[in-house]
Amino acid sequence: MIKRFMCYFLALCLVTVMSFSTVMAGKPAGDFPCYESVSNLKQTYENDILFRFLMDEALENMQQLPEGYRKGGNPWIGKNFSDVVTFFQEWCAFLPTTRGSSDNGLYYIEQMDFFAYKNPFGRAAFQTSPGIEIFSRFAKERGDFLNSPASTRQIANWLSNPRIEKEDYVLPDPKAPDGGFASYNEFFSRSFQDQSKARPQTLPDRDYVISAPTDAILNSIPVEIIDKNTTLRTKGTQELNIQQLLAGSGHWEKFIGGTALSCILMPNTYHRYHAPVSGKVIETRLISGALLGMDNFPEFVPKSGNVGYHGADFSAFENYQRGYFIIDTGTYGLVGVIPVGLSTVGSVVFKDKFLKAKGPVAVKRGDELGHFLYGGSLVILVFEPGKYKSGAIKVRLGNQIGIFDTAGNE
């Protein structure tokens, strides 16, 4: 391992990394959506010593997944770079499908995170230059495909599933099997016909109620919110670096010692996010970051389906593309709302009235803040110390507490 890292630093000294634009200069358009990024991937591997070193070491050091997590284990074990190229070619035009309670929306996303599973070379390959630029181009090209008419062919499959509850949403053409959506992303980011009926707020006039910001799996985040100068760690202790997560916001210190909730969105759910509290939005920001490379996907997405459960590590999300809203509730202090785009999400979208605001913007609990396009996503809520215990989620009569698994009944 020491030798490999010595090689890594030697490569840093000897190699001038080829620029992304130079590699792509003069390349003709290909016959599949991600031709340019996949061509760039191949050319960079051939010409950039450092990138080739990271890719080769990543493939050589693939780690087996926990026993029983996935049939066949880590699919990258025994693979080579040509398999990586084929993987990206197939992923680019992939369109997820659904059946009963399940769907395959995370199929390629989870496999890409297996590439980085307990594998620092796998993370570095796509979270440092030039890999991060290559994958950002891939995400852009895949996003262009998902915004195109060619991406609509599986929408009818989704709308035929009663769990999608299509009657709640705005459909461009309600009589068409695909709802008349112009693209998969238009379907994915669909809006409600009447939010007050589809997702009514619990006790909307009570300022002490905190609402889910979207349809999500909710869990308290079992890590201490700490400042970046805390360096001592004990075995089993995880830290959530709030200064990095909020990218240096002037308000970050308010949350030191506070609590947090994770709200994880799944592919078959509503992908707009809303204000969990009322008050004034006093700061917003969009932050660039990595688009893949979760170090421990099986821990974050266990077989039980309880995504982000107690013990999951949230510190990695300081590196992903994200944004934040700081809401001043007055009585209950500041609340941070942090939408995070996980694997392949290059589109954490804010509504213009917040993103372009010149001053505080009034917001009511339930008001839409923005949306995600296709991929894995979550919203992290953070609270000042002593304002919310972040333990068991409290619900009221009639609130949803679960959904039956219908897979066996289809």
N, C-alpha and C positions, 0 to 999 in steps of 0.2 A: 504493500500500500504506500510506504514511504517513497519507493522508487517511482511509483505512478505519479505521486504529487510532485516529485522533483521534475519528472518529465513535463508535467503540466506547467510549472513555473518556467522551465527552460523554453517551452513552446511560446510562452508569453513574451519572453525576451527576444526570441528569434523571429517571430512572425508578426508581420503587419497585417491585421485582419482586412480582408477585401471588403470594400463597401458594398452594401446591399444594392445600390443603384448601379454600380459598375458591373456586378455579376449579371444583372438582368438586362443590361443595355442591348438593344437590337434583337431581343428574342421575339419571334413571331407568336401570335396567339395559337394555342393548341386546340384540341378537339374535346377537352373536358374542362370543367369549371376552374380547376386549380392548376392549370398547366404551368403558369409562370412560377408559382411558389414551389411546386414540386420540382420543376426544372432547376430552380435556384437551390433547393435542398441538395440535389444531386451534384450540381456544379460546385457548391461550397464544400461538400464532403471531399470532392476530388482535388480542390485547390487550396483549401484552408487547413493547415496542419493542426492547429489547435482544435477546430471543430471536429475534424476526423478523429483526433485523439479522444475527445470527450464522448463522441458517439461510440467508438470502438470499446472504450472502457465501460460505458453504460451497458452495452450489450454483453460484455464479458462478465459484468458484476450484477446481473439480474438476480433478484432475491425471490425465493419461493414465498407464495402467499400463505397465510395461516391455514392449517389443515382444515379441510372441509369448507373453506370460504367459496371456492369456485372449482367446479369440476375441471380437472386438467391442470389446475394451478395457474401460475403466471404464464400467460401465452407468449411472453417475450423470451423465455428461457430457450436457448438453442437457436435463436433467430440471428440474422445478419442484417447489414444495412439495406440490401435489396428488399428485404421483407418490410423494412420501415417505409421505403418508397411505395411499395404496393399498398401498404396500410393507408398512407395518406391519399393515394389515388382513389381507393375504395371509400374512404371516409368522406371525401369531398362532396360526393353526390348522394350520400346516404340520407334517406328520409325515414324517420321513425314511424312505427305502427303501434297500435294498441289492441288489447284483447282483455275484456273483463277488468279486473283490478290492476292488471299489469301492462307495461309497455316496454319497448326496447330503446327508449329515448336516450339512455345513458350508455348504450352498448359500446360505442367507440370512445366516448369520454372516459369511461372507467378503464378501458384498455390502455389509453394514453397515460392515465395516472398510474397504472401498474408499471409503466416504463420507468417511473420515478420512485417506485415503492422502495423505501429504505436504500436508495441508490443515489448518492450525491452527484455522481457523474450524470445520471439521467436527468436530474433537476437542472444541473448547470448547463447541459446541452441546449435546453430550450428556455432558460431563464437568464442567460447572459448572451451578449452579442457574439457572433451574428445569429445564433439560434433564435433569440427572442424576436428579431426582425423577420426572420423567415417564417416563424409561426404566426406572427401578427399579419403578414401578407396572406398566409393560408387562411386565417380566420376571416380576413376581409373578403377574399375570393369565395370562400364558402358562404359567407354572409350574403354576398351578391347573388349567389345561386339560390339561397333561401328567400331572397327578395324577388326572385324571378318567377314568371308563369310556369316554368319547368318544374318548380318545387311543389306544385299543388296536387300531385297525383295521389297522395295518401291522405289528404284532408277529409275526403268522404269516409275513409276508414275511421278516423277519429270522431267525426260527427255522428257516425252510426252507433257509437258507444254511449249508452244512456248516462254514464258517469261524467261525460263532458257537459251535460246539462245545457245543450245548445239553445234551448228555449229561453235561457237567461241572457243570451248575448246578442249583440248587433250582428246580423248576417246580411251582407250586401245583397244576396239573392236567397231568401229563405226557402225557395222551391228547388234550388239546385242541390244535388247530392254533396257538393263541396262547399255549399253555402255562398258561392259566388266570390270567395276570397281570391285575391289576385296573386297571392304567394303564401308559402308556408309561414313566413314571419308575420304576415298580416293576420293569419289565423291564430298564431301563437300569442300575439299581443292583443287579442280581441278584447273588446270592452263590453260592459254590461248595458243592457237596454235601460234598466232602472236599478241603480245600485241600492237604493233605499228598500227595494223589495228583495233583490237577489242576495244582498249582504247587509241587512239592517244593523245599525250600531246598537250595542247594548247600552241602555240608559244614556242616550246621547247628551242629555243636559247635565250629567254628573261629571264634574271635572276630575274626580279622583279615579275614574275608570281608564284603564289602559287597554286599547284594542289591538288585536293582531293586525299588522300592517298589510297582510295579504293572506291568501290560502296557503298554509304552510304547516310543517312539522315544527312544533315549538319545544325548545328545551332551554333550561337555564345553562349558562356557560360556567362550568365549574373551575374557573381559573381566576386568580387574583388580578385585578386591573392595577398594573404597576407603572412606575415611571421608567424611562429608558436607562437611567443610571443604576438601576438595581441589577446587579450581576450575580449575586449569590443564589444558587439554586440547590434544592435538596431533592433527593430521588423521589420521583412521582409528582413533583410540583411543576405546574405549567404556568406560564405568564402570558398575559395579554398586554402587549405594549401599546397603550392607548395613544401615545404621542405619534408613533409611526402609523397606527391605523387611521388616525385623523390627520396624518401628513402635516403635523406642525400647526394645527389650528390654534388660535390664541385662547381657545376655551378648553383645551384638553386637560389642563390641570384640575378642572372642576370634577372630573370623573375618577381621579385617583382614589382608590379605596371603595369605589362604587361597585355596582352589579351590572349584569348583562343578560340578555336573552338572545338566542339564535332562532331565526325563522327561516327554515330551509324550504325552498320551492322545488317541487317535483315537476317533471316534464308535462304531466297531464293536468296541471292546475293553472289557475289564473295567474298571469305574469305582470300585472300592474301592482304597484305598491302604494300604500296610502299612509297618511299621518296617524300614528297610534295615539296621539294626544292633541289637545288644542293649545294654541298659544301663538307665538310669532316665530317664523323662521328667520333667524338672525344671521346665519352663515350657511353657504353651500359651496361645494367644490367637487369637481370631477378629477380623478387621479389616475394616471396611467399606471400599468403594472403588467405582470406576467399573465399569461392566459392558460397555462397548464403547469403541471409539476407537483401535484399534491404528494407529500412524502409518505402518507399512510392512509390511503383511500379505504382499505378494509376497516380501519378503526373508525373513520368518520362515517362510512356507510356500511354498518354491520349487516349481517344476514337477517337480523330481526326487523330491519327496515326503519328502526328508530334512529334516523340520521341526526348526527350531532349530539348523541346521547352523552350522559355523564361520563367524563373521562376523555372525550374527544379533544384534540388539540386545535385551538383556533388561532394560534400565533401565526400560522402560515398565511392567513388572509391579509396580513399587513403587506404582502407582496403582490396580491392580485389586483387587477383593475377594479376600481371601486369609486364611490363618491360618498359624500355625507351631507346631512342636513343637521343643523343645530337648532332645536326648537326650545324657546324660552317659555315655559308654562306659567311663569310667575310663582304661584304658590308652591309648586313642587320642583322648582329649579329647572336646570337644563336637561334635555333628553337628546341623545345623539341617535340618529337614524342613519345606518351605514349600509347601503345596498352594495353587494359584492358580486361581481361577475366571475363565476368560477370557470372551469375548463371551456375554452373556445368562446366565452362571452366577451366580445369586444364592443358591447353596446349597452352600457348602463346609461339609460336615457332619463334626463330630468325634464320636467315641464318648464317651458321658457320663463314663466312668471317667477319661478324660483331661481333658475340659473342666471337670468339676466337682471335680477333685482338690484336696485341701487340702495336699498335700505330694507328694514324688516318687512316681512310679508305675513299678514294674518292668516292663520290656518285653523280649520276645525278638524276635530277627530273624524277620520274617514275621508278627508279630502285626498284626491289623487296627487301623488308627488312625482311619479314617473313610471317607467316600465323597463323590462328586460326583453331582449330578443332571444332566439333559441340558444339553449345551453344550460349548464347548471348554475343556479343562482341562490343567494341567500340574503337576508337582511338581518343585520345585527343591531339590537337596541341596547343603548348604554344609559345608565342612570347615575345621578350623583349619590354619594354615600348617604345612607339612612333614608332614602326615598322609596326604594322598592327592594324587598328581600330576595327576589329572584329565586324562590324555592318552587314548591309545587304550584302549578297553574290553577288559579281559582276560576270556576265557571258558575253560571247561574242556571236556573231551571230553563230547560229548552235549548241551551247552548249545545252545539255538537261536541261530543267527547270521543268520537271514533267513527270509522266507516267499515262496514262489513267487507270482507274479502270475497269478491264475486267470481274470482277466477275459476273456481270449481263448478260454478253454476251456468257457465256460458255454453 
